Amino acid sequence: MYCIIRPLSAMRNPYSSFSTFLFATSLLMLELQVMAISSSAPPHCGPPLPASDADQVQFAMNLEFLEAEFFLYGAHGEGLDKFAPYLTKGGPPPVGGRKANLDPLGFKIIEEFAYQEIGHLRAIYTRVGGIPRPLLDISKENFAKLFDQAVGYKLVPPFDPYANTINYLLATYVIPYVGLVSYVGTAPYLHNFTTKALVAGLLGVESGQDAVTRTFLYERKDLKVLPYNLTVAELTDKMSKLRNRLAMCGIKDEGLIVPRELGAEGLIETNILSADDYSLSYARTPQETLRTVYDTGDEHVPGGFYPHGANGRIARMLLKNKD
């Protein structure tokens, strides 16, 4: 039996080999986990496409553009072309935006959201570069189609998000949550510390906007949305179920009232914040997100809020890769 003794000079870090082993083992376990997810999940619910940090954050700009334009028009009747035209990078103005008939509280909420979205776009533009604003359809006709699809029949008269505060906050319910779960889905795949910090900051405010919206609506959950025979809670439930159907990857969206088994710790039906069994935020991939905001259930087929599709490398690659 032989024993090899290395000189102390060669042992600068006696734990280096063990550290290398642990690092390699961790990488292997991560790869196995990704493979397990990919093999066990349906093909349309697998991990997101490989992309750089910049590509992933620029993808989120599509949602930030939608929020900024909808909130700016709702509060002021004008959009980014007035408030921050350089952020659009020459992209076309939105279709159908108009000033909403908001009460004083609704106006304060939406005006703050609007200015926050300008800040979000500035943050992304400054740190990773911007993309051209995509064509956005924020018309009352587009929202009417979406709400008809959610309830399963044509509402008469057609749903108008700009008609009053309740309608506008119900329309708002449709938007920030999509950005929230998209950021949650993006975060694990980022590599750079600066980009991670940016997404964490964006996610915090998007979560807050969603919480404010849901709380406002929960306080009015039993209110009938005139002239329809539907309550605020019923409409949120139907909209969440529609988004789950469009995204096609299980329950990742819930209304203001849920069956007890879906409530926090299976103990309550109140659902002011939508979360999973561990009260953690749900996550969506870019593919799931596009299926939802396109209102087509297909990330390759544009429509809904994005008649010509979203911009950035990820979204355009998915459009090109349609079979």
Salt bridges, closest charged atoms under 4 A:
ASP53 OD1 - HIS191 ND1 3.45
ASP55 OD2 - ARG313 NE 2.52
GLU64 OE1 - HIS120 ND1 3.16
GLU69 OE2 - ARG133 NH1 2.61
GLU78 OE1 - LYS82 NZ 3.26
ASP81 OD1 - ARG133 NH2 3.12
GLU111 OE2 - HIS76 NE2 3.31
GLU117 OE1 - HIS120 ND1 3.41
ASP160 OD2 - ARG98 NH1 3.62
GLU206 OE2 - HIS120 ND1 3.16
GLU219 OE1 - ARG220 NH1 3.23
ASP222 OD2 - LYS221 NZ 3.65
ASP237 OD2 - LYS241 NZ 3.18
ASP253 OD2 - ARG243 NE 2.54
GLU288 OE1 - LYS252 NZ 3.07
GLU288 OE1 - ARG284 NH1 2.94
GLU299 OE1 - ARG291 NE 2.81
GLU299 OE2 - HIS300 NE2 3.95
